[in-house]
Amino acid sequence: MTRARQDRLLGILVRDGDWATAASLADAVGVTPRSIRSYVTALNARVPGRTAVESGPQGYRASTDAGAALRASVGADAPRDRLHALVRALLDSPEGIDVFVTADAVHVSPATLDADLARVRGLLGGTELTLERSASQARLVGTEMAQRRLLSRLAHDEMDAGSFDLEALRRTLGEGSIGAHAFGPFKTELVAELGSLGYFVNEIGIADVVMHIAIAADRVSRDRGLEGGAAAARPAQAEVAAILARLADRHLGVELGAGDLQHLATLVLTRVVAPGAAEEGDPKSQARERLEPEVETAVREVVGQAASEFLVDIAHEDFVLRLALHVQNLLHRSREQAWSRNPLTRSLKSTYPMIFEVAVFIASGLQQRLGIPLLDDEIAYIAMHVGGRLERSRRADHLLTATIVCPGYYELHELLRSSIDRSLGQAIEVVGVETRVDPDWASIDTDLVLTTIDPPVAGERFVRIQPFLTEADIDRVQTAAGRIRRGRRLTRLREELARYFAPSAFVRGLDGLDEEAVIRSLGARLTELGVIDDDYVERTIQRERLSSTAFTDALAVPHALGMTASRTAIAIGIADPSISWGEGRVQVVALVAFSETDREAFQTVFEQFVEVFSERDSVQRIVRRGVDFPAFLDELVAVVDG
């Protein structure tokens, strides 16, 4: 039983917020239902006297104490805690540690400590640190910046195991580090002062920067400050450095040196702030003055290609400049390997797969042009830019149309229309008002009919409302609108799937295969049909390496960047039990090959297919009953039809 699997189980329950059976959770975690029951017992034991996971006839669900269980320590002898303690000992002892003395101190055998040292080596990739061993002595060799990079990795490990908090950071740095209570006021004042300078602050990234400030303060308190800082700072950098110096002294009791201030000011300017709109002059001109021409050119070219490839409305000047500023900051961070974490990555990928896919395409283009290796968290920030642009450019014809039926009495119908526009204007567009008591119901062809009198015919588009709109009326209209939208989306999906599924490209049983092997197996089926060639399969594997296509806890949708298939087709692989994919596990793999002539279908199939497989009960039904292709298609259509 491992804490990592327990945490994964609890993370799934917290994210879904609903009841789940032991069998479905076992598939998601990759264990047996019996193990799930053991994990639940262990999770509840983390919060004595309380309950982290509730049990009932419907299975399990997270309780209000789930967050406390995620953050709970499991004892000093837990492998991860012992590993972190060993790293701290190595960082605090430049001359090294004695393996036998350290093993006695933590009550483990020298062989166990040797195994822990091997795990430490596994943490050092990309940190520019090395672990040297001479007889009984072991020591870390590398610069102070490299050592801080390792501390950052440990802190992120804590964050992965639970939600990021300053107490978790203190566990990483050691109980003797600066108290977590000091960083709340520090962060509040930092955000306020940055705002007073005209900056917009990215609250998603600020916790990551506070983590680096905490690491710097802890290291400086141990006389391990950064050297340097002699180079002339830019005005903006000097302003931010002055704020950090003042707040560190006031709240943390630490005097940061020039090297630390320069480093931290750069992190603030490249991670969590963007120029505000209150600056004088033309904002676009000022943005372009700060941009490196190479970065702007690369972003402009890639955005244009993405807009054309996916038929999305993102090729706007303000979007290009805003994204280029972000990419330039990203380029500076990449030179220091100072990546930003994004707590919204998983939800963005599963909820907005199409937007995330556009971001992956942009990231791939930037990687080729600027040499930036982009991680999933950084791709998620690009996805947030893309989503923001698409939200602003969303066309009115995406709204459902509605007719109000309200027999005339003074200005009653006008008041009702005003109330509907005010309360539901983002969901529907009123295009007509009928004030007769006997309207021609058959001639009303809008998506919705909002009526204050009983219609002579029934249907999901007719919604009975009161002359004076109530909260209950608003809920009923929103529910009906959502039902109509979903029905239309799924109808389109059902039609598209009937066209694109290939019966001979159905495989059940993927046991023991990794991502690449599954892609090659499914790709071979489509190659035999003449849909794709070997190059498409290789590009699909390359796309998978950029960012996992496991968009939900059950479904992976591998595909290539570029719609070069001779026709659009989908190969399906069923895994029962689930198989490892990326950082999670999946039970259904849909290798999708799109052709140039089906660009619009890409969006329909991609997003709605992911939506169907985001519901755990639907997944279990399809996987269990889909023993062959006809049965699989029958179950999928049944789920789509609801």
N, C-alpha and C positions, 0 to 999 in steps of 0.2 A: 504494500500500500504506500503510495507516494503522495507527498503534499501537493506536488504539481497536478496530479490527476484530481485530487480532492478540490483544489482551487479551480481547475477547469470545470468540474461538475457544478460548483457553486456559481461560477461566472455565467454558465449557461442558464441556470435557474434565475439568477438576478436579471439577466438581460431579457429573458422571455417573460418573466413576471407571471407565469401561469402554471397550472398543474402539468406534470409530465410523468409518464410511466417509467418504471425502472428499465423496461426493455428499450424504450426510445432513448433514454439517457445512456444506457450501456452502448448503444450503437454510436452515439455522438462522442463518447469518451474512448471507446475502443476496448471495453472490458465486459465482464459478464454482469447480468442483473444482480447476482449475489454480491459482487464487488461494490456495486452502487449502494446497496444497503449498508455495507461496511463503511463506505466513505461517508454516508449520511451520519452514521453513529460517530465517526471521528470528527466530523464538522461540528456536530452539536456539542461534543466534548470540549471544543475550543472555547465555548462560552458557557461555563458552568452556571447552572440555574436559569439559563435562557435557552432559546431554540433558534438555531441558524436555519434549519431546513424542517418544514412541517411535513408530516406524513398523513396520508388519508386514503380513502378508497380510490381516488383518482390518481394516486401516485405521490409525487413530491413537489413542493414549491418553496421558494425562498421566503423567509420571514423578514421582519423588520431588523433582526439582529444579524442578518447575513453579512453586512459590511463589517461588523465587529469581528466576525469569524474570519473574514479574509485577511484582516490586519493582525489577527492574534498571533503572537509568537508561540511556537511549539516547543520551546525549550532550547537550552544552550547546546544540547548534544544533537540537535537536528542537523542533517548534512549541510543544508544551505547556510544555516546560522554558523555552523562550525567553519565552513568555507570562508564566509565573510570575516569571521574573527581571525582566521589564518592570514587572509589578505591584509587586514589592518595591521597585524603583527609584522608582516613583511614590509609594509609601507612605513611603519614607525621605527624600523630598525635598519638603517642604511648599511650597517655592517653585516646584517643577516641574522637568522635565528638558528638555534640548535634544534634539530629535528627531534632528538630524544627528550630534551627538556620540555619542548612544546607539546609533545605527545602526552607526557605525564601531566602537564598543566591542564589539558582539556580531557584527560581521562580516556584516551584511546591508545591503541597499540601503534608502534612506529610504522607498521605496515599500512594501517588505516591512514596515518598522516601522509605517508608516501602516496597513497591513492588520492588524497586531497590535494597534494602538490601537483599531481598530474592534472587534476581538474582546474587548478589555478592556471596551468599552462594553456588550457583550453580557453580561458578568459582573456588571454593576452593578445589574441589576433587583432591587428589593427591599432593596438595601443603603443607600438614601438617599444615595449618593455620585453625583457627576457628574464627567465628564471634560471639562475646559475646554481649548481649543486657541487659542493666539494666536501667529500667525506660526510660529516654530520651537519655541515653548515649549508643553508639555503638562503639566497638573497635575490631581490629584484634589482635589475640594472636598467636604468633609463632616466630620462629627464623628469623634472617636476611636472611638466605639462602632461607627459605620458602617464605619470602616476595618477594625476587627477582624472585623466581619461578612464583609467581603470575604476576609480571610485564612482565616476558617473555611471559606468556600466553596472556596478553593483547596485546603485540606487535604482536604476531602471529595472534591474532584476526584481527588486522589492515591488516596484510599481506594476510589473507584469503579474506578480503573484496576488496583487490586490490593488485597490485604488491608491493613487499616489498621495501621500501625506507626509508632513514634516516629521512625524514620529518615526515613520518608516525610514526616512533619511537619517534620522539620529541613530537608528539601529545600525545603519550602514557605516556611519562615521565613528560609532562607539559611544557608549554612555557618557564619556567625559567630554563630548563635543558641546558646542554652544546650544543652549536650550531652544526647543522648537517654538516656545511661546514668543520669542523675540521676533520671529519672522512674519507673523501676522501684521503687526504694526509697520514693520519694514516694508512689506509688499504694498500695503495700503498707501503709505506716503510716497513710495516710488511711483506707483501708477498716477497718483494725484500730481506729482511734480512733472512727470513726463507729459501729462495732459496740459499742464500750464504752459509748457513749451510749444504747444500746438501739435503734439503727436497723437495719433490714434493708437491705442494699446491693444495688442492681441492677447486677450485673457487666456486663450487656450495654451499659448506658449509661455506665459509668464511664470508658471510653476516650474518649468524646466530651467529658466534663467535663475529663479530663486534657488534652485538646487545647486547650480554652479556657484552662486554667491555664497551659499552655505559651505560648500566644499572649500572655496577660497578662504573664507573666514576661519574655518577649522585648521587649514594648513598654515595660514599666517600665524595663528595662535601657537603653532608648534614650530615657529621659526622656519617655515618652509614656503616662503613667498616666492613669486615669480621674479626673475631678473628681467631687466630691459625697461622699456618705457621711455627711453631717452629721445626717440624720434618725435618730431613735432606732431602734435595731435591736431586733427581737423577741428574746426569750431564746434561742430555738433558733438564730436567725441569728447572734447574738453568739457562741454556743458554736462553731459551725462556722467562723466567721470567725477565731476565735482559733486553731483547729487549722490552718487554711490559712496564717495568718501565721507560725506557728511552723515548719511544714514547709517553706514557701517559703524562709525564712531558712536553715534547716538544710541542705536538699538543693540548693537552687537559687542560694543566695547573693543573693537578691533581697528587698528590703523592700517589700512591697505596701502601697499607701496605702489609706485608708479607702474610697475609691470603688471600687477594685478588689476589696477584701475583701467589701464589701457585695454587689457584683455576683456574684462567684464563690460566695459563701455561698448566695445565692438560687438559682444554678444547681444547686448540690449538693442543696439541699432540694427543688427542683422536678423534678429529673431522675433522681437515682440513689438516693434513700433513701425508705423508708416506715417509719412508726412500728412499733416492735417490740412483741412480745406481753408483754414483761416489765414494762410500765408498770403502776402501781397503778390500781385502780378498774376500772370496766366499759369494756373496749376500745371497744365500740360507742358508748357515751356520749361518750368522749373523741374518737373519730373524728368524731362529729356536731358536737362543739363547734368543730372546726377547719374544718368545711364551711360554705361560703356557701349559704344556703337556696336561692338560685336554681339553683345547680349541682346540689344534691341533688335538687331537684324535677325538673329537666330529665333527669337520668340515670335517675331512677325511672320517669318516663313513657316514655322511649325504650326502656329495658330491658323494660318491660311489653309494649310494642308488638312488640318483637323476639321475645319469648317466644311471643306469640300468632301472629305472622306465620309463624314458622319451626317452631313446635311444639318448642321447645327449653327445657330446664329450667334457666333462668338467673335467674328472678325470685325470688332469695333475698336476704334482708336483708344478709348479710355480703358478698355479691357486689356489691350496689348500693353499699354504703358504700365498699368497696375501690376500685371503679371510679370512684366520685364523687371520691375523694381524688386519683386519677390524673388525672381530667379537670380538677379544679381546678388541679393543678400545670400541666397542659397549657395551661389558660387563661392562667396567669401567663407561661408561656414564649412563648405566641403574641403577647403584647403587646410582647415584645422580639424577635420573630421568631427565637427561639432554639430551632429545631426539633431533635429528637433523631433520630439515625440508628439503624436497627435492622438488624443484619447478618442477621437471620433472615427478613426480609421475603419474599424470593423463595421460600425453602423453605416458609414457612408458606402462601403463596398456592398453590403447586403441590401440596403434600402434604395440606393441610386446606382445600380450596376452600370447603366449606360453612361452616366456622368463620370463614373470612375474609369470606364474604358476610354473615354475621350482623354482623361487625364493621363492614363498610361501611354496613349499614343503621343501626347505632347511630351511626356517625360522621355520616351524613347527617342524622339527627335532631338530633344535638348542634350541627351546623353551622347548622341552621335556628333552633334555640332560643338558642344562645349566640354565634353568629357566629364560630365557630372554623373557619378553613380548614384541613382536615386532609389531610396528605400520606400517601402509602402507608406510610412508615415509622411514622408515628403510628398509622395504622389497624392496623398489625401489632401494636403494643403492646396495643391494645384486643382484637385477636384472641387474644393470649396470655392476657388476663384471661378471655375467653369460653371458650377451650380448657381453662384450669385449672378453671373452674366445671363444665364438662361432664364433665371427667375425674373430679371428685369426686362428681358426681351420677350417674355411670354405673350403671345398674341391673344387678342380678345376672343377669337373664334375657338379657343380652347374651352370657353365657358359654355355651360348648358343654357339653352334658351328656355324662357318661361313665359306663359300667358297668365295674367291674373283675371279671375272671374269674380267680380264683386258688384252685385246689383247697385245701381246708382242711388245714392241718398246724400244730398249736399256734396261735400268734398271727401266723402268717406274713402272712395277708391284712390284718390290722390294721396291721402294720408297713409293708406296701406302700401301703396307703391313706394312711398318715401321710406317707410319702415323696412320694407324688403330690401331696397337698394342699400340702406345703411347696414343692415345686419347680415345680408347674404350676397352683397355685391361682388365679393371675390369668388363666389362659387357659381352664380347664375347671372344671366342677363335678361331682364324683363324686356320683351319685344312687343308686347301687346296687352291691352286691358279691355276686357269685356264687361260692360255695365248693364247688359240686359239680364233679366231674370230667366229668359229662355234662349240662351245663346245657341248657335249652330255648333254643337260639340264636335260633330264629325269634321268640321273644317279647321279645327284647332290642331295644328301639326307641330307645335313646339315640343321640346324634350320633356318639359314639365308643365302641368296645369295646376296652378295654385288657386283653389276655389273656396269661397266662403259659403257656397251652397252645395248640396249633395249632387254629384254628377249622375246622369242616368246610366252610365257605363262604368265598369270597374277596370282598373289597370294600375300598374306600378307607377305610371307617370302622373296620376291624379293624386294630389295631396290636399286633404281638407284642412283649412286654416280658419282662424277667427278673424273677424273684421278688424280687431285691434290685435296686432301680432303679439303672441306670447312666446316665452322661452321654449315651451313645449312645441309650438309651431315651428320655430327655428330648427329644433332638433329633428323633427319629422322631415322637413324639407332637406336638411343636410343628409339625413339617412337615405332618403329616396334618391338624391343626386349621386351619392356615393355608390348606391346599388346600381344605378343606370350606367355610371362610368365603368364600374368593374365589369358589369355584364358585357358592355361593348368591347372592352379590352380583351376579355376572355373569349368572346366570340371571334374576334380577329385572330387570337392566338390559336383557337381550335382549327380555323380555316387554314392558317399558315402551317401548322404542324401536320395536318393531313397531306399537305403538298410536299413537305420537306423530309419527313421521316423515310428512311430506307429500311425495309424489313430485313434485308440481308446484313445490315450493319447494326445488328443487335447482339450484344454479348452479355451473358449472365455468368458471373463468377470471375472476379478479378483478384482473388486471394493471392497474396505474395508479390503483387506487382507494385512498382513505384510509379510516380507520375509519368516519367518518360516512357516506361514500358506500356502503360495504359494508352498513352497518346499514340504510340507506334502501332499498338494492336488495333485500336479503333480507326486510326488513319489508314491502315492497310485495307480495311473493308471499303472505305470510300475511294481509295486508289484503284481497287479492283473494279469499281463501278465507273471509273473514268472521271470522277468528280474533282479530284485533286491529284497532285503529283507528289513525289518525294520531297521536293523543295517546300511545299506547303506544310508538310509534316515537320520538317526541320524548323521552319519559322514559327510553327505552333509551339514547339519545345522552347525556342528562344523567347517567345512571348511569356511562357509560363515562368521562365527564370526572371523576367522583369518584375512580375508581381503575381502571386498565386491567384488562380481563377476560381478558387473555392469561395463563391460569393455568399453561400449560406453554410450552416452546420451540416448540410446533407448533400449539397450539389456543387460540382465543379463544371465549368463551361470552358474548356480549353479551345483556343482558336488562334489563328494567325492574325497579325496586323496586316491589313491589306486584303481587299475582297477579290481574290484572284481565282476562285473556284469556277469551274465551267458551268455549274449550276449550284443553287443552294441546297444543302443536304445536311442531315443530322445523324450521327452515329451514337448509339446509346450503350453504355456499359453499366451493369448493375452489380454492386458489391454487397454481399450479405454473408458475413458481417462487414462492417465498414472498414475502409482502408485509409491509411495515412495520406494526407494531401496538404502540402504546405505546412502550416503550423497547426492544422486541425485534422479532421477526419470527414470523409464523405461516403455516401452510399450510391449516389448516381453521378455518372460522368457523361456529359453530353458534348461530344466533339462536334463543333459547328463549323461548317465550311460555307462561306457566303460568296456569292458572285457579284460582279460589278452592277448587274441589273437589279439587284435586290437590296439596295441601300436602305430604303425605307423599311423593308421587312426586318432588317437587322435590328432596328430599335424595337419594333413590336415583339419579335420573338425573344430577343435578349432580355428585355426587362420583364415581360410577363412570364416567361419560362422561369426566371429566378423567383418571381412572386409566388408561383404555384408551389415551388419547392422550399419556400420559407416557412411553411406550416408543417410542423413535425408530424401531426396525425396523418396528413395527406401523404407525406413521404413514406411513412410506415405502411400505409395501405397500398401504395403503388409498388413498393419494394417487395412486400410479402406476397402480393397476388400476381405481380407481373412476372410469371414464371417463363413466359415466352413473349415474342413480339405482339401477337394479337391481344393477349391478356394485358400486357403493359399498356398498349394504346387504349384499350377499353377502360382501364382504371384511370389513366391520365385524363381521358375525355370526361369520365364521370366526375372526377375532381374538378375539372375546369367548369363543367356545367353546374357544379354545386349540388 
